[in-house]
Amino acid sequence: MKWMNLLLCMLLIPVTGAMASETYRDGLIAYEKGEYEKAFEIFMALFRSNPGDEDLNYSMGLAAARAGRVSHAIFAYERALTLNPENGPARLELGRNWMSVRQYDLARDEFDRLLALHPPEDIRRAAESELDRLAKFDRKWRFEGEATLSAIWDDNSNYGPESDVIRTASGNYAADADIRPDETWGSAGSAKVLYTYDFGDANGWEYSLGGHGYIKRHEKAPDEEISFIRADAILRHVRRNTLLELPLKVSAAEYGNSHLFNLLGSEPMFLYAVRPKLQILARGNVEYRDYKRDDERDALFGEAGLILRRLPEGRQPLLSVQVHAFNEDAESEAYDNDGWRAVAYGNVEVVSALYLYASVQYRETFYDAVLYPGYQAEPRDEEQMQYTVGLQSTAIPHCTLDFSFRHTDNRANFDLYDYDKNVATISTTFTF
């Protein structure tokens, strides 16, 4: 879309006036490189000495919008339209910017005025497309969903120990064949649906009701198959720079074709946009887990985390770092644990609609008591490193193709929990 906007700008600007300025060309070059803030500053400096240049105002609007300066963009487009009310591209972009701040009536007025000008075919189609989008926004409710199909290879589906010999406080024991790492192929499928009702305030409340189902099957290990269902009710407050979510979740899980647990909890989240491309998120998770076959594992789990995220701009990548602390208070002290984890994630567009992503996670977990008396000399402590790399394509509308590889290295002070695990996944996700 960036190159289309730039091409449109170049076609509509005659090689006179601002175009003859080297500084103006510097602004265009900065815009093409994705340096939108720099481009905006160049155009703004020129605007102060030449506010009556229609083309300069239009270019400044493009740069301001890309830099997240919506109010500046609206001002620039309105100046361009004051100078020339029949500037179709400026009126199209003005409508889009009114949409971005949820001023739908103002946006519709601009698109209607644009169509009344009988603009060129590409501009007309763009305006009609935006009016179709507006028709959806006008509804107080909306429905969305996705479905994912995956093929999975896992070289340790049962989290089997790395060593053939398990060292314990009472001696060394050979690992039984049935607990050794089990390599298998499998498949997975999931579906999500979400119904959202907007109370109508541009900066106000909305609520969502949703459901999520997941099932994973292994070729040779039916006793390790997983499935779960989940229902969510989410109350959400949206403002220009903040987002607050107050969700309630209920879920049930099966493992090995038997009921594992039921869960009731909440995952509140607060987002603050420090700048258009810089966000801080605070996340929490509180849930009660009711295990069906082992009451000693019933637990109240809590986690709190802080995330710093820089959104992509041009060819610059999406980057995020996050830190979380957690605690699990179980009925039996042997299952009580606490710890922390840190995650770094990056995502960059390699070529159009093809993204390379990678993440690294470090996790430490500390248990309060011994689970196997006589075998464990002390409560279990674990350190885990997890590395993920993947490629994702969004070239097909409403379809995402993904390939990922994940390596997990888990180290504990009890050999039974020392393991390596590699998982490769190919998946296709359809959105609707």
C-alpha positions as CSV (number, residue, x, y, z in Angstrom):
1,M,0.0,0.0,0.0
2,K,2.9,2.3,0.7
3,W,4.2,2.2,-2.8
4,M,0.7,2.7,-4.2
5,N,0.2,5.9,-2.2
6,L,3.6,7.2,-3.2
7,L,3.0,6.4,-6.9
8,L,-0.4,8.1,-6.7
9,C,1.3,11.1,-5.1
10,M,4.0,11.2,-7.9
11,L,1.4,11.0,-10.7
12,L,-0.7,13.8,-9.3
13,I,2.1,16.2,-8.6
14,P,3.3,18.2,-11.6
15,V,7.0,18.7,-11.9
16,T,6.8,22.3,-10.9
17,G,6.6,24.3,-7.6
18,A,7.4,22.1,-4.7
19,M,8.7,19.4,-7.0
20,A,11.6,21.6,-8.0
21,S,12.8,21.8,-4.5
22,E,15.6,19.3,-3.4
23,T,14.1,19.4,0.1
24,Y,10.8,18.3,-1.2
25,R,12.4,15.4,-3.0
26,D,14.2,14.5,0.2
27,G,10.7,14.3,1.8
28,L,9.5,11.9,-0.9
29,I,12.7,9.8,-0.5
30,A,12.2,9.6,3.2
31,Y,8.5,8.6,2.7
32,E,9.5,5.8,0.2
33,K,12.0,4.5,2.7
34,G,9.4,4.2,5.4
35,E,10.8,7.1,7.4
36,Y,7.4,8.8,7.8
37,E,8.2,11.0,10.7
38,K,11.2,12.4,8.9
39,A,9.2,13.0,5.8
40,F,6.5,14.7,7.8
41,E,9.0,17.1,9.4
42,I,10.5,18.0,6.0
43,F,7.0,18.7,4.5
44,M,6.0,20.7,7.7
45,A,9.1,22.9,7.4
46,L,8.2,23.6,3.8
47,F,4.6,24.3,4.7
48,R,5.5,27.1,7.0
49,S,7.0,29.1,4.1
50,N,4.5,27.9,1.5
51,P,1.1,27.0,3.0
52,G,-0.7,27.5,-0.2
53,D,0.9,24.6,-2.1
54,E,-1.8,22.0,-2.8
55,D,0.6,19.2,-3.6
56,L,2.7,19.9,-0.5
57,N,-0.3,19.7,1.7
58,Y,-1.3,16.4,0.2
59,S,2.1,14.9,0.6
60,M,2.3,16.2,4.2
61,G,-1.0,14.4,4.9
62,L,0.3,11.1,3.5
63,A,3.4,11.3,5.7
64,A,1.5,12.4,8.8
65,A,-1.0,9.6,8.5
66,R,1.7,7.0,8.2
67,A,3.5,8.5,11.2
68,G,0.4,8.2,13.3
69,R,-0.3,11.9,13.4
70,V,-4.0,11.6,12.4
71,S,-5.0,15.2,13.4
72,H,-2.1,16.6,11.4
73,A,-3.1,14.5,8.4
74,I,-6.7,15.6,8.5
75,F,-5.5,19.3,8.7
76,A,-3.3,18.8,5.7
77,Y,-5.9,17.1,3.5
78,E,-8.5,19.8,4.4
79,R,-6.0,22.5,3.4
80,A,-5.4,20.7,0.1
81,L,-9.2,20.5,-0.5
82,T,-9.7,24.2,0.4
83,L,-7.2,24.9,-2.4
84,N,-8.8,22.4,-4.8
85,P,-12.2,20.9,-3.8
86,E,-11.9,18.4,-6.7
87,N,-8.6,16.8,-5.4
88,G,-10.0,13.2,-5.4
89,P,-7.0,11.5,-3.7
90,A,-7.0,14.1,-0.9
91,R,-10.7,13.6,-0.3
92,L,-10.3,9.8,-0.3
93,E,-7.5,10.0,2.3
94,L,-9.4,12.5,4.4
95,G,-12.3,10.0,4.5
96,R,-10.0,7.2,5.5
97,N,-8.5,9.2,8.3
98,W,-11.9,10.1,9.7
99,M,-12.6,6.4,9.7
100,S,-9.4,5.7,11.6
101,V,-10.7,7.9,14.5
102,R,-14.2,6.3,14.2
103,Q,-15.8,9.5,12.9
104,Y,-17.9,7.5,10.5
105,D,-20.5,10.1,9.5
106,L,-17.7,12.5,8.5
107,A,-16.0,9.8,6.6
108,R,-19.2,8.9,4.7
109,D,-19.7,12.5,3.8
110,E,-16.2,12.7,2.2
111,F,-16.7,9.5,0.2
112,D,-20.1,10.6,-1.0
113,R,-18.7,14.0,-2.2
114,L,-15.9,12.2,-3.9
115,L,-18.2,9.9,-5.9
116,A,-20.3,13.0,-6.9
117,L,-17.1,14.3,-8.6
118,H,-17.2,11.3,-11.0
119,P,-13.5,10.5,-10.2
120,P,-11.2,8.1,-12.2
121,E,-12.1,4.5,-12.1
122,D,-9.4,3.5,-9.5
123,I,-10.4,6.3,-7.1
124,R,-14.1,5.4,-7.6
125,R,-13.5,1.8,-6.7
126,A,-11.5,2.7,-3.7
127,A,-14.2,5.1,-2.4
128,E,-16.9,2.4,-2.9
129,S,-14.7,-0.1,-1.1
130,E,-14.4,2.2,1.9
131,L,-18.2,2.8,1.9
132,D,-18.6,-1.0,2.1
133,R,-16.3,-1.1,5.1
134,L,-18.3,1.7,6.6
135,A,-21.5,-0.3,6.3
136,K,-20.0,-2.9,8.5
137,F,-18.8,-0.4,11.1
138,D,-22.2,1.2,11.2
139,R,-23.6,-2.0,12.7
140,K,-23.4,-2.1,16.4
141,W,-22.5,-5.8,16.2
142,R,-20.0,-7.7,14.2
143,F,-19.1,-11.3,13.8
144,E,-15.6,-12.7,13.1
145,G,-13.8,-16.0,13.2
146,E,-10.9,-18.1,12.1
147,A,-10.2,-21.8,11.4
148,T,-6.7,-23.4,11.5
149,L,-5.5,-26.7,10.2
150,S,-2.0,-27.9,11.1
151,A,0.5,-30.8,10.4
152,I,2.9,-31.4,13.3
153,W,6.2,-33.3,13.7
154,D,7.3,-33.8,17.3
155,D,10.4,-35.7,18.4
156,N,9.4,-35.9,22.0
157,S,5.6,-35.8,22.3
158,N,5.6,-37.3,25.8
159,Y,8.4,-35.0,27.2
160,G,10.6,-38.1,27.9
161,P,13.9,-37.7,29.7
162,E,17.0,-37.1,27.7
163,S,19.2,-39.7,29.6
164,D,18.8,-43.5,29.6
165,V,19.7,-43.5,33.3
166,I,17.8,-41.5,35.9
167,R,19.9,-40.5,38.9
168,T,17.9,-40.4,42.2
169,A,18.6,-40.1,45.9
170,S,18.3,-43.9,46.3
171,G,20.4,-44.9,43.3
172,N,20.5,-44.9,39.5
173,Y,17.7,-46.4,37.5
174,A,17.4,-47.3,33.8
175,A,14.6,-45.3,32.1
176,D,11.7,-47.5,31.1
177,A,11.0,-47.7,27.4
178,D,7.6,-46.2,27.8
179,I,8.9,-42.9,29.2
180,R,11.7,-42.5,26.6
181,P,11.2,-39.7,24.0
182,D,8.5,-40.6,21.5
183,E,8.8,-39.3,18.0
184,T,5.5,-38.9,16.2
185,W,3.6,-37.1,13.5
186,G,0.2,-35.5,14.1
187,S,-2.4,-33.1,13.1
188,A,-4.3,-30.3,14.8
189,G,-7.4,-28.2,14.1
190,S,-8.8,-25.2,15.9
191,A,-11.7,-22.8,15.4
192,K,-12.5,-19.5,17.0
193,V,-15.6,-17.3,16.8
194,L,-16.3,-13.9,18.3
195,Y,-19.4,-11.8,18.4
196,T,-19.0,-8.2,19.4
197,Y,-21.6,-5.6,20.3
198,D,-20.5,-1.9,20.3
199,F,-22.5,0.4,22.6
200,G,-22.0,3.2,20.0
201,D,-19.6,5.6,21.6
202,A,-16.5,6.3,19.5
203,N,-14.4,6.2,22.7
204,G,-16.5,3.8,24.8
205,W,-17.5,0.3,25.8
206,E,-18.2,-2.8,23.8
207,Y,-18.6,-6.5,24.8
208,S,-17.7,-9.7,23.1
209,L,-18.9,-13.3,23.4
210,G,-16.6,-16.0,21.9
211,G,-15.7,-19.6,21.7
212,H,-12.6,-21.6,20.9
213,G,-12.1,-25.3,20.2
214,Y,-8.8,-27.2,19.7
215,I,-7.9,-30.8,19.0
216,K,-4.5,-32.4,18.4
217,R,-4.0,-36.0,17.4
218,H,-0.8,-38.1,17.3
219,E,-0.2,-40.9,14.8
220,K,1.4,-43.3,17.3
221,A,0.5,-41.8,20.7
222,P,-3.3,-41.7,21.4
223,D,-2.7,-41.4,25.1
224,E,-1.0,-38.0,24.5
225,E,-3.7,-36.5,22.4
226,I,-5.1,-33.1,23.6
227,S,-8.4,-31.3,23.1
228,F,-10.1,-28.4,24.8
229,I,-13.1,-26.1,24.5
230,R,-13.3,-22.5,25.8
231,A,-15.9,-19.8,26.1
232,D,-15.2,-16.1,26.7
233,A,-17.1,-13.1,27.7
234,I,-15.1,-9.9,27.3
235,L,-15.9,-6.3,28.4
236,R,-13.7,-3.9,26.5
237,H,-13.2,-0.1,26.8
238,V,-11.6,1.6,23.8
239,R,-10.0,5.1,23.6
240,R,-7.6,6.6,21.2
241,N,-4.5,5.8,23.2
242,T,-5.7,3.1,25.6
243,L,-7.5,-0.2,25.6
244,L,-8.9,-2.0,28.6
245,E,-10.1,-5.7,28.5
246,L,-11.9,-7.4,31.3
247,P,-12.5,-11.0,30.1
248,L,-14.0,-14.0,31.8
249,K,-13.1,-17.5,30.5
250,V,-14.5,-21.0,31.1
251,S,-12.8,-24.1,29.6
252,A,-12.5,-27.8,29.8
253,A,-9.5,-30.0,28.6
254,E,-8.9,-33.6,27.8
255,Y,-5.6,-35.4,27.7
256,G,-5.3,-39.0,26.4
257,N,-9.1,-39.1,25.7
258,S,-9.9,-38.6,29.4
259,H,-11.2,-35.5,31.1
260,L,-8.2,-33.6,32.6
261,F,-9.6,-30.4,34.2
262,N,-12.1,-27.7,34.2
263,L,-11.0,-24.1,34.4
264,L,-12.5,-20.7,35.4
265,G,-10.6,-17.5,35.2
266,S,-9.9,-14.1,33.8
267,E,-7.1,-12.5,31.7
268,P,-7.3,-8.7,32.2
269,M,-5.2,-6.5,29.9
270,F,-4.5,-2.8,29.7
271,L,-2.7,-1.2,26.7
272,Y,-1.3,2.3,26.6
273,A,0.1,3.8,23.3
274,V,3.0,6.0,24.4
275,R,3.5,7.0,20.8
276,P,1.7,5.7,17.6
277,K,4.3,3.0,17.2
278,L,5.2,2.3,20.8
279,Q,2.9,0.4,23.2
280,I,3.1,-0.7,26.8
281,L,0.8,-3.6,27.9
282,A,0.1,-4.9,31.4
283,R,-1.4,-8.4,31.4
284,G,-2.8,-10.6,34.2
285,N,-4.1,-14.1,34.4
286,V,-6.0,-15.6,37.3
287,E,-7.6,-19.0,37.0
288,Y,-8.8,-21.9,39.1
289,R,-8.0,-25.4,37.8
290,D,-10.2,-28.3,38.9
291,Y,-8.4,-31.6,38.0
292,K,-10.9,-34.4,37.6
293,R,-8.7,-37.4,38.6
294,D,-6.2,-35.9,41.0
295,D,-7.7,-33.5,43.6
296,E,-4.2,-32.7,45.0
297,R,-3.4,-30.8,41.8
298,D,-6.4,-28.5,42.1
299,A,-4.9,-25.1,42.1
300,L,-5.3,-21.3,41.9
301,F,-2.9,-20.0,39.3
302,G,-1.9,-16.3,38.9
303,E,0.4,-14.5,36.5
304,A,1.3,-10.8,36.0
305,G,3.3,-9.4,33.1
306,L,4.6,-6.3,31.4
307,I,5.1,-6.0,27.7
308,L,6.9,-3.3,25.6
309,R,6.0,-3.5,21.9
310,R,7.2,-1.4,19.0
311,L,5.0,-1.7,15.9
312,P,6.4,-2.0,12.4
313,E,7.0,1.1,10.3
314,G,7.9,0.6,6.7
315,R,10.5,-2.1,6.6
316,Q,11.3,-1.8,10.3
317,P,10.4,-4.9,12.2
318,L,7.8,-5.5,14.9
319,L,9.7,-6.0,18.2
320,S,8.5,-6.9,21.7
321,V,10.0,-7.8,25.0
322,Q,8.0,-9.1,28.0
323,V,8.6,-10.2,31.6
324,H,6.1,-12.3,33.6
325,A,5.9,-13.6,37.2
326,F,3.7,-16.5,38.1
327,N,2.5,-18.6,41.1
328,E,0.5,-21.8,41.4
329,D,-1.1,-22.6,44.8
330,A,-2.2,-26.2,44.7
331,E,-4.0,-28.4,47.2
332,S,-0.8,-30.4,47.7
333,E,2.4,-28.6,48.5
334,A,4.2,-30.9,46.1
335,Y,2.5,-29.1,43.2
336,D,3.0,-25.6,44.5
337,N,5.4,-23.6,42.4
338,D,6.3,-20.1,41.4
339,G,8.7,-18.5,38.9
340,W,9.2,-16.0,36.1
341,R,9.7,-15.9,32.4
342,A,11.1,-13.4,29.8
343,V,10.3,-13.4,26.1
344,A,11.8,-11.5,23.2
345,Y,10.0,-11.5,19.8
346,G,10.7,-10.0,16.4
347,N,8.8,-10.0,13.1
348,V,10.0,-8.5,9.8
349,E,8.5,-8.3,6.3
350,V,11.2,-10.0,4.0
351,V,9.3,-9.4,0.8
352,S,5.7,-8.3,0.1
353,A,3.3,-10.3,2.4
354,L,6.1,-12.7,3.5
355,Y,7.2,-12.4,7.1
356,L,10.1,-13.9,9.1
357,Y,9.6,-14.1,12.8
358,A,11.6,-15.4,15.8
359,S,11.3,-15.6,19.6
360,V,13.4,-16.6,22.6
361,Q,11.9,-17.5,26.0
362,Y,13.7,-18.1,29.2
363,R,11.8,-19.6,32.1
364,E,12.6,-20.5,35.7
365,T,10.2,-22.6,37.9
366,F,10.7,-23.4,41.6
367,Y,8.6,-26.1,43.4
368,D,7.9,-25.9,47.1
369,A,8.1,-29.6,48.1
370,V,9.3,-33.0,46.9
371,L,6.9,-34.9,44.7
372,Y,8.7,-38.3,44.9
373,P,10.0,-38.9,48.5
374,G,13.0,-41.2,48.6
375,Y,14.0,-40.4,45.0
376,Q,14.2,-36.6,45.0
377,A,16.9,-35.1,47.3
378,E,15.2,-31.7,47.1
379,P,12.3,-29.9,45.6
380,R,12.4,-29.6,41.8
381,D,13.9,-26.5,40.2
382,E,13.8,-26.0,36.4
383,E,15.4,-23.8,33.8
384,Q,14.0,-23.7,30.3
385,M,15.1,-22.1,27.0
386,Q,12.8,-22.1,24.1
387,Y,13.7,-20.9,20.6
388,T,11.2,-20.4,17.8
389,V,11.7,-19.4,14.2
390,G,9.1,-19.2,11.4
391,L,7.9,-17.9,8.1
392,Q,4.4,-16.5,7.5
393,S,2.7,-15.5,4.3
394,T,-0.5,-13.4,4.0
395,A,-0.4,-13.1,0.2
396,I,-3.8,-14.9,-0.2
397,P,-6.7,-12.8,1.1
398,H,-8.3,-14.2,4.3
399,C,-5.6,-16.9,4.4
400,T,-2.4,-17.2,6.4
401,L,0.2,-19.8,5.6
402,D,2.8,-20.5,8.4
403,F,5.8,-22.7,9.0
404,S,7.5,-22.8,12.3
405,F,10.2,-24.7,14.2
406,R,10.5,-24.7,17.9
407,H,13.3,-26.1,20.1
408,T,12.9,-26.5,23.9
409,D,15.8,-27.3,26.2
410,N,14.6,-28.1,29.8
411,R,17.1,-28.6,32.6
412,A,16.1,-29.7,36.1
413,N,17.8,-30.8,39.3
414,F,16.1,-34.2,38.9
415,D,17.0,-36.2,35.7
416,L,13.4,-37.3,35.1
417,Y,12.6,-33.7,34.0
418,D,15.7,-33.1,31.8
419,Y,14.5,-33.2,28.2
420,D,15.0,-31.7,24.7
421,K,12.1,-31.2,22.4
422,N,11.8,-30.2,18.7
423,V,8.5,-29.4,17.0
424,A,7.9,-28.4,13.4
425,T,4.5,-27.2,12.3
426,I,2.9,-26.3,9.0
427,S,-0.5,-24.6,9.3
428,T,-3.1,-22.8,7.3
429,T,-5.5,-20.2,8.9
430,F,-8.6,-18.9,7.3
431,T,-10.3,-15.8,8.6
432,F,-13.9,-14.7,8.0
